[in-house]
Amino acid sequence: MQQHNQRVVRVAVSLGKRLSLDQASLTVLTAGALLHDLGKFLVPAGILNKPGRLSRREWEIMREHPLHSQQLCEALPWLEVALPIIRAHHERLDGSGYPDGLAGSKIPLLA
């Protein structure tokens, strides 16, 4: 998972620079990218490591990881600014993402 998170940081910061984000926003983006999947530690290993397709129930459990990530990071006040990234990292422009089904401009820019 560490390699995945490092790749996400590199891609996110690269995109952020292309969007001319300021250094403060890039710092928040880095924190959110590093911690976005923290909640997967609360997903049972049998689901995380399952070869093949997940059952409907397993997929529901997996889709909760952004909420778990947010809850874990809420305990650290300095991460408050990164919480929208952490929660919304699986949202999609068409509203088909999760956990909230946000669409378009309702998705936080840094997510």
N, CA, C and O atoms as a GROMACS GRO file, in nm:
protein
  444
    1MET      N    1   0.083  -0.119   0.000
    1MET     CA    2   0.000   0.000   0.000
    1MET      C    3   0.088   0.125   0.000
    1MET      O    4   0.047   0.228  -0.054
    2GLN      N    5   0.205   0.119   0.059
    2GLN     CA    6   0.292   0.236   0.066
    2GLN      C    7   0.330   0.284  -0.074
    2GLN      O    8   0.330   0.404  -0.101
    3GLN      N    9   0.363   0.190  -0.165
    3GLN     CA   10   0.399   0.229  -0.301
    3GLN      C   11   0.282   0.296  -0.372
    3GLN      O   12   0.300   0.393  -0.445
    4HIS      N   13   0.162   0.245  -0.349
    4HIS     CA   14   0.042   0.306  -0.407
    4HIS      C   15   0.028   0.449  -0.358
    4HIS      O   16   0.008   0.541  -0.437
    5ASN      N   17   0.040   0.469  -0.228
    5ASN     CA   18   0.025   0.603  -0.172
    5ASN      C   19   0.131   0.698  -0.225
    5ASN      O   20   0.100   0.814  -0.253
    6GLN      N   21   0.253   0.652  -0.240
    6GLN     CA   22   0.359   0.737  -0.295
    6GLN      C   23   0.329   0.775  -0.440
    6GLN      O   24   0.353   0.889  -0.480
    7ARG      N   25   0.276   0.681  -0.519
    7ARG     CA   26   0.237   0.712  -0.657
    7ARG      C   27   0.125   0.815  -0.659
    7ARG      O   28   0.127   0.908  -0.739
    8VAL      N   29   0.027   0.798  -0.570
    8VAL     CA   30  -0.085   0.891  -0.563
    8VAL      C   31  -0.033   1.030  -0.529
    8VAL      O   32  -0.078   1.129  -0.588
    9VAL      N   33   0.060   1.040  -0.434
    9VAL     CA   34   0.118   1.170  -0.398
    9VAL      C   35   0.185   1.232  -0.520
    9VAL      O   36   0.162   1.348  -0.550
   10ARG      N   37   0.268   1.156  -0.590
   10ARG     CA   38   0.340   1.210  -0.706
   10ARG      C   39   0.244   1.262  -0.812
   10ARG      O   40   0.261   1.372  -0.865
   11VAL      N   41   0.143   1.182  -0.844
   11VAL     CA   42   0.047   1.222  -0.946
   11VAL      C   43  -0.034   1.343  -0.900
   11VAL      O   44  -0.053   1.438  -0.976
   12ALA      N   45  -0.081   1.340  -0.777
   12ALA     CA   46  -0.164   1.450  -0.725
   12ALA      C   47  -0.086   1.581  -0.721
   12ALA      O   48  -0.136   1.685  -0.763
   13VAL      N   49   0.035   1.577  -0.671
   13VAL     CA   50   0.116   1.700  -0.662
   13VAL      C   51   0.151   1.749  -0.802
   13VAL      O   52   0.151   1.870  -0.827
   14SER      N   53   0.180   1.658  -0.892
   14SER     CA   54   0.209   1.698  -1.030
   14SER      C   55   0.088   1.770  -1.091
   14SER      O   56   0.103   1.876  -1.153
   15LEU      N   57  -0.030   1.712  -1.073
   15LEU     CA   58  -0.152   1.777  -1.123
   15LEU      C   59  -0.176   1.911  -1.053
   15LEU      O   60  -0.214   2.010  -1.116
   16GLY      N   61  -0.153   1.913  -0.922
   16GLY     CA   62  -0.170   2.037  -0.847
   16GLY      C   63  -0.081   2.148  -0.898
   16GLY      O   64  -0.123   2.264  -0.907
   17LYS      N   65   0.042   2.114  -0.930
   17LYS     CA   66   0.135   2.214  -0.986
   17LYS      C   67   0.088   2.261  -1.122
   17LYS      O   68   0.098   2.380  -1.154
   18ARG      N   69   0.037   2.170  -1.204
   18ARG     CA   70  -0.015   2.210  -1.336
   18ARG      C   71  -0.136   2.300  -1.323
   18ARG      O   72  -0.165   2.381  -1.412
   19LEU      N   73  -0.208   2.286  -1.212
   19LEU     CA   74  -0.323   2.373  -1.185
   19LEU      C   75  -0.281   2.502  -1.113
   19LEU      O   76  -0.365   2.584  -1.078
   20SER      N   77  -0.151   2.518  -1.093
   20SER     CA   78  -0.094   2.637  -1.026
   20SER      C   79  -0.143   2.654  -0.883
   20SER      O   80  -0.165   2.766  -0.837
   21LEU      N   81  -0.162   2.540  -0.812
   21LEU     CA   82  -0.200   2.550  -0.671
   21LEU      C   83  -0.085   2.609  -0.591
   21LEU      O   84   0.032   2.588  -0.624
   22ASP      N   85  -0.120   2.684  -0.486
   22ASP     CA   86  -0.016   2.741  -0.401
   22ASP      C   87   0.045   2.634  -0.311
   22ASP      O   88  -0.008   2.522  -0.302
   23GLN      N   89   0.156   2.668  -0.247
   23GLN     CA   90   0.228   2.569  -0.166
   23GLN      C   91   0.143   2.514  -0.052
   23GLN      O   92   0.152   2.396  -0.020
   24ALA      N   93   0.060   2.597   0.009
   24ALA     CA   94  -0.027   2.550   0.118
   24ALA      C   95  -0.122   2.442   0.067
   24ALA      O   96  -0.143   2.341   0.133
   25SER      N   97  -0.180   2.464  -0.051
   25SER     CA   98  -0.272   2.365  -0.108
   25SER      C   99  -0.198   2.238  -0.146
   25SER      O  100  -0.251   2.128  -0.130
   26LEU      N  101  -0.076   2.251  -0.196
   26LEU     CA  102   0.004   2.133  -0.230
   26LEU      C  103   0.038   2.052  -0.105
   26LEU      O  104   0.043   1.929  -0.110
   27THR      N  105   0.062   2.121   0.005
   27THR     CA  106   0.090   2.052   0.132
   27THR      C  107  -0.032   1.975   0.179
   27THR      O  108  -0.020   1.860   0.222
   28VAL      N  109  -0.150   2.037   0.171
   28VAL     CA  110  -0.274   1.969   0.208
   28VAL      C  111  -0.299   1.851   0.116
   28VAL      O  112  -0.339   1.743   0.160
   29LEU      N  113  -0.275   1.871  -0.013
   29LEU     CA  114  -0.293   1.765  -0.111
   29LEU      C  115  -0.201   1.647  -0.081
   29LEU      O  116  -0.242   1.531  -0.093
   30THR      N  117  -0.079   1.675  -0.042
   30THR     CA  118   0.016   1.569  -0.008
   30THR      C  119  -0.035   1.489   0.112
   30THR      O  120  -0.032   1.366   0.110
   31ALA      N  121  -0.081   1.558   0.215
   31ALA     CA  122  -0.133   1.489   0.334
   31ALA      C  123  -0.253   1.401   0.298
   31ALA      O  124  -0.260   1.286   0.339
   32GLY      N  125  -0.346   1.457   0.221
   32GLY     CA  126  -0.464   1.381   0.182
   32GLY      C  127  -0.428   1.260   0.098
   32GLY      O  128  -0.485   1.152   0.116
   33ALA      N  129  -0.333   1.277   0.006
   33ALA     CA  130  -0.292   1.166  -0.080
   33ALA      C  131  -0.223   1.056   0.000
   33ALA      O  132  -0.243   0.938  -0.026
   34LEU      N  133  -0.143   1.095   0.096
   34LEU     CA  134  -0.073   0.994   0.179
   34LEU      C  135  -0.170   0.914   0.265
   34LEU      O  136  -0.149   0.795   0.288
   35LEU      N  137  -0.275   0.979   0.311
   35LEU     CA  138  -0.363   0.916   0.411
   35LEU      C  139  -0.498   0.871   0.355
   35LEU      O  140  -0.582   0.821   0.430
   36HIS      N  141  -0.520   0.886   0.226
   36HIS     CA  142  -0.652   0.859   0.171
   36HIS      C  143  -0.700   0.716   0.193
   36HIS      O  144  -0.821   0.694   0.206
   37ASP      N  145  -0.612   0.620   0.198
   37ASP     CA  146  -0.653   0.480   0.215
   37ASP      C  147  -0.627   0.425   0.356
   37ASP      O  148  -0.632   0.304   0.376
   38LEU      N  149  -0.600   0.511   0.450
   38LEU     CA  150  -0.573   0.467   0.587
   38LEU      C  151  -0.684   0.376   0.640
   38LEU      O  152  -0.656   0.279   0.711
   39GLY      N  153  -0.807   0.405   0.605
   39GLY     CA  154  -0.921   0.327   0.652
   39GLY      C  155  -0.923   0.184   0.602
   39GLY      O  156  -0.998   0.102   0.654
   40LYS      N  157  -0.841   0.151   0.503
   40LYS     CA  158  -0.835   0.012   0.456
   40LYS      C  159  -0.779  -0.080   0.564
   40LYS      O  160  -0.798  -0.201   0.557
   41PHE      N  161  -0.710  -0.024   0.663
   41PHE     CA  162  -0.662  -0.106   0.773
   41PHE      C  163  -0.778  -0.162   0.855
   41PHE      O  164  -0.761  -0.258   0.931
   42LEU      N  165  -0.896  -0.103   0.841
   42LEU     CA  166  -1.014  -0.150   0.913
   42LEU      C  167  -1.101  -0.242   0.827
   42LEU      O  168  -1.203  -0.294   0.874
   43VAL      N  169  -1.061  -0.263   0.703
   43VAL     CA  170  -1.130  -0.358   0.615
   43VAL      C  171  -1.068  -0.495   0.638
   43VAL      O  172  -0.945  -0.507   0.636
   44PRO      N  173  -1.149  -0.597   0.660
   44PRO     CA  174  -1.092  -0.730   0.684
   44PRO      C  175  -0.996  -0.773   0.573
   44PRO      O  176  -1.022  -0.751   0.454
   45ALA      N  177  -0.886  -0.835   0.612
   45ALA     CA  178  -0.783  -0.877   0.518
   45ALA      C  179  -0.839  -0.972   0.412
   45ALA      O  180  -0.795  -0.969   0.297
   46GLY      N  181  -0.935  -1.054   0.450
   46GLY     CA  182  -0.994  -1.146   0.354
   46GLY      C  183  -1.062  -1.075   0.238
   46GLY      O  184  -1.069  -1.128   0.127
   47ILE      N  185  -1.113  -0.956   0.264
   47ILE     CA  186  -1.175  -0.875   0.158
   47ILE      C  187  -1.066  -0.802   0.079
   47ILE      O  188  -1.067  -0.802  -0.044
   48LEU      N  189  -0.975  -0.741   0.150
   48LEU     CA  190  -0.868  -0.665   0.084
   48LEU      C  191  -0.786  -0.752  -0.010
   48LEU      O  192  -0.748  -0.708  -0.119
   49ASN      N  193  -0.757  -0.872   0.031
   49ASN     CA  194  -0.667  -0.960  -0.044
   49ASN      C  195  -0.739  -1.065  -0.127
   49ASN      O  196  -0.674  -1.154  -0.184
   50LYS      N  197  -0.869  -1.056  -0.135
   50LYS     CA  198  -0.946  -1.157  -0.207
   50LYS      C  199  -0.914  -1.153  -0.356
   50LYS      O  200  -0.925  -1.048  -0.420
   51PRO      N  201  -0.876  -1.268  -0.411
   51PRO     CA  202  -0.858  -1.271  -0.556
   51PRO      C  203  -0.996  -1.275  -0.622
   51PRO      O  204  -1.089  -1.336  -0.568
   52GLY      N  205  -1.011  -1.214  -0.732
   52GLY     CA  206  -1.139  -1.217  -0.801
   52GLY      C  207  -1.235  -1.111  -0.750
   52GLY      O  208  -1.197  -1.020  -0.677
   53ARG      N  209  -1.357  -1.124  -0.791
   53ARG     CA  210  -1.461  -1.024  -0.761
   53ARG      C  211  -1.508  -1.034  -0.617
   53ARG      O  212  -1.514  -1.141  -0.558
   54LEU      N  213  -1.542  -0.918  -0.563
   54LEU     CA  214  -1.601  -0.911  -0.430
   54LEU      C  215  -1.751  -0.934  -0.441
   54LEU      O  216  -1.813  -0.899  -0.541
   55SER      N  217  -1.809  -0.994  -0.337
   55SER     CA  218  -1.954  -1.006  -0.331
   55SER      C  219  -2.013  -0.866  -0.307
   55SER      O  220  -1.940  -0.772  -0.276
   56ARG      N  221  -2.142  -0.856  -0.323
   56ARG     CA  222  -2.208  -0.726  -0.299
   56ARG      C  223  -2.179  -0.677  -0.158
   56ARG      O  224  -2.147  -0.559  -0.141
   57ARG      N  225  -2.189  -0.762  -0.058
   57ARG     CA  226  -2.164  -0.722   0.081
   57ARG      C  227  -2.017  -0.683   0.102
   57ARG      O  228  -1.987  -0.585   0.170
   58GLU      N  229  -1.926  -0.761   0.043
   58GLU     CA  230  -1.784  -0.728   0.056
   58GLU      C  231  -1.754  -0.592  -0.008
   58GLU      O  232  -1.676  -0.513   0.047
   59TRP      N  233  -1.817  -0.564  -0.123
   59TRP     CA  234  -1.797  -0.436  -0.189
   59TRP      C  235  -1.852  -0.322  -0.102
   59TRP      O  236  -1.791  -0.215  -0.096
   60GLU      N  237  -1.964  -0.344  -0.036
   60GLU     CA  238  -2.019  -0.242   0.056
   60GLU      C  239  -1.920  -0.213   0.168
   60GLU      O  240  -1.900  -0.098   0.205
   61ILE      N  241  -1.860  -0.317   0.222
   61ILE     CA  242  -1.760  -0.299   0.329
   61ILE      C  243  -1.639  -0.223   0.276
   61ILE      O  244  -1.590  -0.131   0.342
   62MET      N  245  -1.591  -0.260   0.158
   62MET     CA  246  -1.476  -0.191   0.099
   62MET      C  247  -1.506  -0.044   0.075
   62MET      O  248  -1.419   0.041   0.095
   63ARG      N  249  -1.626  -0.013   0.033
   63ARG     CA  250  -1.663   0.125   0.003
   63ARG      C  251  -1.671   0.212   0.129
   63ARG      O  252  -1.684   0.334   0.118
   64GLU      N  253  -1.663   0.152   0.245
   64GLU     CA  254  -1.664   0.230   0.370
   64GLU      C  255  -1.526   0.284   0.405
   64GLU      O  256  -1.514   0.366   0.497
   65HIS      N  257  -1.420   0.240   0.334
   65HIS     CA  258  -1.286   0.281   0.376
   65HIS      C  259  -1.262   0.432   0.374
   65HIS      O  260  -1.185   0.480   0.458
   66PRO      N  261  -1.322   0.510   0.283
   66PRO     CA  262  -1.300   0.654   0.294
   66PRO      C  263  -1.357   0.713   0.424
   66PRO      O  264  -1.300   0.806   0.481
   67LEU      N  265  -1.469   0.658   0.469
   67LEU     CA  266  -1.527   0.705   0.596
   67LEU      C  267  -1.438   0.667   0.713
   67LEU      O  268  -1.418   0.746   0.805
   68HIS      N  269  -1.383   0.546   0.709
   68HIS     CA  270  -1.290   0.502   0.815
   68HIS      C  271  -1.165   0.589   0.814
   68HIS      O  272  -1.114   0.628   0.919
   69SER      N  273  -1.115   0.619   0.694
   69SER     CA  274  -0.996   0.706   0.683
   69SER      C  275  -1.024   0.841   0.745
   69SER      O  276  -0.943   0.893   0.822
   70GLN      N  277  -1.138   0.898   0.712
   70GLN     CA  278  -1.175   1.028   0.768
   70GLN      C  279  -1.184   1.022   0.920
   70GLN      O  280  -1.130   1.107   0.990
   71GLN      N  281  -1.252   0.921   0.971
   71GLN     CA  282  -1.270   0.910   1.116
   71GLN      C  283  -1.136   0.896   1.187
   71GLN      O  284  -1.116   0.956   1.292
   72LEU      N  285  -1.045   0.819   1.132
   72LEU     CA  286  -0.914   0.804   1.195
   72LEU      C  287  -0.837   0.935   1.194
   72LEU      O  288  -0.768   0.968   1.291
   73CYS      N  289  -0.847   1.010   1.086
   73CYS     CA  290  -0.771   1.135   1.075
   73CYS      C  291  -0.835   1.250   1.153
   73CYS      O  292  -0.767   1.347   1.185
   74GLU      N  293  -0.963   1.239   1.184
   74GLU     CA  294  -1.030   1.344   1.263
   74GLU      C  295  -0.968   1.359   1.401
   74GLU      O  296  -0.981   1.464   1.464
   75ALA      N  297  -0.903   1.256   1.449
   75ALA     CA  298  -0.841   1.260   1.582
   75ALA      C  299  -0.722   1.354   1.586
   75ALA      O  300  -0.675   1.391   1.694
   76LEU      N  301  -0.671   1.394   1.470
   76LEU     CA  302  -0.554   1.481   1.462
   76LEU      C  303  -0.597   1.616   1.406
   76LEU      O  304  -0.617   1.628   1.285
   77PRO      N  305  -0.610   1.718   1.490
   77PRO     CA  306  -0.662   1.848   1.445
   77PRO      C  307  -0.586   1.908   1.327
   77PRO      O  308  -0.646   1.978   1.245
   78TRP      N  309  -0.458   1.884   1.317
   78TRP     CA  310  -0.380   1.943   1.207
   78TRP      C  311  -0.416   1.884   1.071
   78TRP      O  312  -0.378   1.939   0.968
   79LEU      N  313  -0.489   1.771   1.072
   79LEU     CA  314  -0.531   1.709   0.946
   79LEU      C  315  -0.670   1.754   0.901
   79LEU      O  316  -0.719   1.710   0.797
   80GLU      N  317  -0.732   1.841   0.976
   80GLU     CA  318  -0.869   1.884   0.944
   80GLU      C  319  -0.882   1.934   0.800
   80GLU      O  320  -0.980   1.905   0.732
   81VAL      N  321  -0.781   2.007   0.753
   81VAL     CA  322  -0.789   2.063   0.617
   81VAL      C  323  -0.782   1.955   0.510
   81VAL      O  324  -0.824   1.978   0.396
   82ALA      N  325  -0.729   1.838   0.542
   82ALA     CA  326  -0.718   1.730   0.445
   82ALA      C  327  -0.839   1.636   0.447
   82ALA      O  328  -0.850   1.549   0.360
   83LEU      N  329  -0.928   1.651   0.542
   83LEU     CA  330  -1.042   1.559   0.555
   83LEU      C  331  -1.130   1.553   0.430
   83LEU      O  332  -1.174   1.444   0.393
   84PRO      N  333  -1.158   1.665   0.364
   84PRO     CA  334  -1.240   1.655   0.242
   84PRO      C  335  -1.175   1.569   0.133
   84PRO      O  336  -1.244   1.498   0.060
   85ILE      N  337  -1.043   1.576   0.121
   85ILE     CA  338  -0.972   1.493   0.023
   85ILE      C  339  -0.986   1.346   0.060
   85ILE      O  340  -1.017   1.262  -0.023
   86ILE      N  341  -0.962   1.319   0.186
   86ILE     CA  342  -0.963   1.182   0.236
   86ILE      C  343  -1.101   1.119   0.218
   86ILE      O  344  -1.112   1.004   0.177
   87ARG      N  345  -1.206   1.194   0.249
   87ARG     CA  346  -1.341   1.141   0.238
   87ARG      C  347  -1.385   1.124   0.092
   87ARG      O  348  -1.452   1.027   0.058
   88ALA      N  349  -1.348   1.220   0.007
   88ALA     CA  350  -1.406   1.226  -0.128
   88ALA      C  351  -1.316   1.167  -0.237
   88ALA      O  352  -1.342   1.189  -0.355
   89HIS      N  353  -1.213   1.093  -0.200
   89HIS     CA  354  -1.119   1.050  -0.303
   89HIS      C  355  -1.175   0.947  -0.402
   89HIS      O  356  -1.111   0.919  -0.504
   90HIS      N  357  -1.292   0.890  -0.376
   90HIS     CA  358  -1.354   0.798  -0.471
   90HIS      C  359  -1.481   0.856  -0.535
   90HIS      O  360  -1.556   0.784  -0.599
   91GLU      N  361  -1.504   0.985  -0.517
   91GLU     CA  362  -1.618   1.048  -0.584
   91GLU      C  363  -1.585   1.063  -0.732
   91GLU      O  364  -1.468   1.067  -0.771
   92ARG      N  365  -1.688   1.071  -0.815
   92ARG     CA  366  -1.671   1.082  -0.960
   92ARG      C  367  -1.755   1.197  -1.013
   92ARG      O  368  -1.862   1.227  -0.960
   93LEU      N  369  -1.707   1.260  -1.116
   93LEU     CA  370  -1.775   1.378  -1.171
   93LEU      C  371  -1.920   1.351  -1.205
   93LEU      O  372  -2.003   1.442  -1.194
   94ASP      N  373  -1.953   1.229  -1.246
   94ASP     CA  374  -2.091   1.197  -1.285
   94ASP      C  375  -2.179   1.157  -1.166
   94ASP      O  376  -2.296   1.124  -1.184
   95GLY      N  377  -2.123   1.160  -1.045
   95GLY     CA  378  -2.201   1.126  -0.926
   95GLY      C  379  -2.205   0.978  -0.893
   95GLY      O  380  -2.274   0.939  -0.799
   96SER      N  381  -2.134   0.896  -0.967
   96SER     CA  382  -2.140   0.751  -0.945
   96SER      C  383  -2.038   0.702  -0.842
   96SER      O  384  -2.029   0.582  -0.817
   97GLY      N  385  -1.963   0.792  -0.782
   97GLY     CA  386  -1.862   0.752  -0.685
   97GLY      C  387  -1.920   0.732  -0.546
   97GLY      O  388  -2.041   0.728  -0.526
   98TYR      N  389  -1.830   0.720  -0.450
   98TYR     CA  390  -1.870   0.697  -0.312
   98TYR      C  391  -1.775   0.769  -0.218
   98TYR      O  392  -1.664   0.800  -0.260
   99PRO      N  393  -1.811   0.797  -0.096
   99PRO     CA  394  -1.925   0.746  -0.019
   99PRO      C  395  -2.052   0.830  -0.030
   99PRO      O  396  -2.158   0.787   0.015
  100ASP      N  397  -2.043   0.950  -0.089
  100ASP     CA  398  -2.158   1.042  -0.086
  100ASP      C  399  -2.226   1.062  -0.220
  100ASP      O  400  -2.329   1.130  -0.226
  101GLY      N  401  -2.172   1.006  -0.328
  101GLY     CA  402  -2.233   1.025  -0.458
  101GLY      C  403  -2.228   1.170  -0.506
  101GLY      O  404  -2.318   1.215  -0.577
  102LEU      N  405  -2.123   1.241  -0.468
  102LEU     CA  406  -2.109   1.381  -0.511
  102LEU      C  407  -2.083   1.387  -0.661
  102LEU      O  408  -2.027   1.294  -0.720
  103ALA      N  409  -2.125   1.497  -0.721
  103ALA     CA  410  -2.105   1.516  -0.864
  103ALA      C  411  -2.051   1.655  -0.893
  103ALA      O  412  -2.075   1.750  -0.818
  104GLY      N  413  -1.977   1.665  -1.003
  104GLY     CA  414  -1.930   1.794  -1.053
  104GLY      C  415  -1.862   1.879  -0.948
  104GLY      O  416  -1.773   1.834  -0.878
  105SER      N  417  -1.905   2.004  -0.940
  105SER     CA  418  -1.840   2.101  -0.851
  105SER      C  419  -1.865   2.075  -0.702
  105SER      O  420  -1.806   2.142  -0.617
  106LYS      N  421  -1.951   1.979  -0.671
  106LYS     CA  422  -1.972   1.944  -0.530
  106LYS      C  423  -1.855   1.863  -0.474
  106LYS      O  424  -1.839   1.851  -0.352
  107ILE      N  425  -1.773   1.807  -0.564
  107ILE     CA  426  -1.655   1.733  -0.522
  107ILE      C  427  -1.545   1.834  -0.488
  107ILE      O  428  -1.515   1.921  -0.571
  108PRO      N  429  -1.486   1.826  -0.370
  108PRO     CA  430  -1.378   1.921  -0.337
  108PRO      C  431  -1.266   1.916  -0.441
  108PRO      O  432  -1.225   1.807  -0.482
  109LEU      N  433  -1.219   2.031  -0.484
  109LEU     CA  434  -1.116   2.038  -0.588
  109LEU      C  435  -0.998   1.949  -0.560
  109LEU      O  436  -0.953   1.878  -0.649
  110LEU      N  437  -0.946   1.951  -0.437
  110LEU     CA  438  -0.825   1.875  -0.406
  110LEU      C  439  -0.848   1.724  -0.404
  110LEU      O  440  -0.754   1.646  -0.411
  111ALA      N  441  -0.975   1.683  -0.393
  111ALA     CA  442  -1.006   1.539  -0.398
  111ALA      C  443  -0.994   1.488  -0.539
  111ALA      O  444  -1.015   1.369  -0.563
   0.00000   0.00000   0.00000
